[in-house]
Amino acid sequence: MEAYEDLIRHTATPGAPWHVIPADNKWFTHIAVAEAIIDTLDDLDLSYPTVDADKKKELLAARKLLEKK
């Protein structure tokens, strides 16, 4: 067990953290993994890009062209 603790302690970084998740109960494992994913996505603070009016017109024209095919 000490080797595992050393491995995690010396290789985890803020940009690439380890998540130790028990696998004794499948339902709990799934919840813990989902929580880790959700927390990571929340921390990314993602948002849709902003598009100016000229670019919107260009994208709409491209969309119409693609929908014809």
C-alpha positions as CSV (number, residue, x, y, z in Angstrom):
1,M,0.0,0.0,0.0
2,E,2.9,2.4,0.8
3,A,4.2,2.0,-2.8
4,Y,0.8,3.1,-4.2
5,E,0.7,6.1,-1.9
6,D,4.2,7.1,-2.9
7,L,3.3,6.7,-6.6
8,I,0.3,8.9,-6.3
9,R,2.0,11.5,-4.1
10,H,5.0,11.9,-6.5
11,T,3.1,11.8,-9.8
12,A,-0.1,13.8,-9.2
13,T,0.1,17.4,-10.4
14,P,-2.5,20.2,-10.4
15,G,-2.8,19.8,-14.2
16,A,-3.0,16.0,-14.0
17,P,-4.4,14.9,-10.7
18,W,-5.0,11.3,-9.6
19,H,-8.5,10.3,-8.5
20,V,-8.4,7.3,-6.2
21,I,-11.8,5.6,-6.6
22,P,-12.8,2.5,-4.7
23,A,-14.2,-0.3,-6.9
24,D,-15.9,-2.4,-4.2
25,N,-19.4,-1.3,-5.3
26,K,-20.1,-0.7,-8.9
27,W,-22.8,1.9,-8.3
28,F,-20.5,3.9,-6.0
29,T,-17.6,3.7,-8.5
30,H,-19.8,5.1,-11.3
31,I,-21.0,8.0,-9.1
32,A,-17.4,8.8,-8.0
33,V,-16.1,8.7,-11.6
34,A,-19.0,10.9,-12.8
35,E,-18.4,13.4,-10.0
36,A,-14.7,13.6,-10.9
37,I,-15.6,14.3,-14.6
38,I,-18.2,16.9,-13.7
39,D,-15.9,18.7,-11.3
40,T,-13.2,18.8,-14.0
41,L,-15.5,20.1,-16.6
42,D,-16.8,22.8,-14.2
43,D,-13.3,23.9,-13.5
44,L,-12.6,24.4,-17.2
45,D,-15.1,27.3,-17.2
46,L,-16.1,26.6,-20.8
47,S,-18.3,29.0,-22.8
48,Y,-19.4,29.3,-26.4
49,P,-17.3,31.5,-28.6
50,T,-18.6,34.9,-29.6
51,V,-19.3,35.5,-33.3
52,D,-19.6,38.9,-34.9
53,A,-22.4,39.7,-37.5
54,D,-20.2,39.2,-40.6
55,K,-19.0,35.8,-39.4
56,K,-22.6,34.8,-38.7
57,K,-23.6,35.6,-42.2
58,E,-20.7,33.6,-43.5
59,L,-21.6,30.6,-41.4
60,L,-25.3,30.8,-42.4
61,A,-24.3,30.8,-46.1
62,A,-22.0,27.8,-45.5
63,R,-24.8,26.0,-43.7
64,K,-27.3,26.6,-46.5
65,L,-24.7,25.3,-49.0
66,L,-24.2,22.1,-46.9
67,E,-27.9,21.5,-46.4
68,K,-28.4,21.5,-50.2
69,K,-26.2,18.4,-50.6
